[in-house]
Amino acid sequence: MTNVFEASALIIPVLLAITLHEAAHGYVADFLGDDTARRMGRISLNPLRHVDPFGTVLLPAFLFLANAPFLFGYAKPVPVNFRRLNNPRRDMVLVAAAGPGINLGLALASAVLFHGVEFPSNGVQAWLWTALTYSVYFNVLLAVFNMLPLPPLDGGRVAVGLLPDRLAFPLARLERHGILIVIGAIFLLPWLGQAIGVRLDVFQWLVAAPAQAVMRAILAIAGVN
């Protein structure tokens, strides 16, 4: 029963965090000159337009049921043709930053909403409190993870747009292998570390610890103890 309660409180925050992240990329790209996402029907607040069956549903559910130390998920990437943007180098940074930006905005809004929910004294209040907690946690985690400076993550595209050419071009060439590097660092390195007796928890160092600091800052800004 506890798992059902927790899972039901998790579904809406995860769907909103993942799908609005992708929708934000499309809205900003469209505003800055590239209508690719609009023409493909991807500029929408309808989660069903962005849901990836594995990344949005099965992967978070598996991690939750397996009591993994972190939650992770993704939606179908919104198509962006950076060459059609008004100022491709600058606007690529703005489009990429829009996803993590909306996640931080959702986290702050969720933290502020704690003021409208009394400390849990019944089932409905407990559910709302849990849902808001998950919303702050997952949105911050998603924002921090996506800002890792490695393409195709948003942080990698921001870095490519900001760095001088001699550094940006080699980094951009990593895009085709970037997600494999990330998966290897998060899942394979800890396993290898366990085998040789060395702690290699890259996720904790690069994502979880910074996310905790960001969460504390957001809760402080919102005035939530």
Salt bridges, closest charged atoms under 4 A:
ASP30 OD2 - ARG38 NH2 2.82
ASP35 OD1 - ARG39 NE 3.11
ASP35 OD1 - ARG84 NH1 3.17
ASP91 OD1 - ARG90 NE 2.73
ASP154 OD2 - HIS21 NE2 2.90
ASP154 OD1 - HIS25 NE2 3.29
ASP165 OD1 - ARG89 NH1 2.78
GLU175 OE2 - ARG157 NH2 2.39
ASP201 OD2 - ARG199 NH2 3.89
